[in-house]
Each structure stands twice: as structure tokens, then as C-alpha cells.
């Protein structure tokens, strides 16, 4: 999954859903959507941890 670079989880999920629809030419079914949301949240949280660590190292 690509980096989200979104400022909020909601924004990251919204973008991920839009990208899915563009790539697959349909809206995700409930199982696809659940997986997409889960994967997006994991990636977003991972990015936030990286940002926090980078900020801590700069101090």
C-alpha cells in the first residue's frame, strides 16, 4: 500500500476509497472496503509513528 501522506485517518480512508474506485472501476464490496479501511489505517498510523520519531530525533 502506498504512503497516504494524509493529515487525518478520515482523509486517508477517503483517498484510499477514491483510488480503489478509479483503479477497479467499481465501489468496493463490504469485504473489500473493510480490508481497505484496515490497511489504510495501519499505514496511516505507521506514518504517524515515523513522523513522531523523526521529530524526536531532531531534538
NORQUI-V939043 format. One record per pair of residues at least 12 apart in sequence whose ideal C-beta (glycine too) atoms are under 6 Angstrom apart, sorted by the first residue. I is the first residue (numbers start at 1). GAP is how many residues later the second one is. D is the distance in whole Angstrom. If there is no record, write none. Layout:
i->(I | I)
gap->(GAP | GAP)
d->(D | D)
//
This chain:
i->(1 | 1 | 4 | 4 | 9 | 9 | 12 | 12 | 13 | 13 | 16 | 16 | 20)
gap->(38 | 42 | 39 | 40 | 32 | 35 | 28 | 32 | 24 | 27 | 20 | 24 | 16)
d->(5 | 5 | 6 | 5 | 6 | 5 | 5 | 4 | 6 | 5 | 5 | 4 | 6)
//
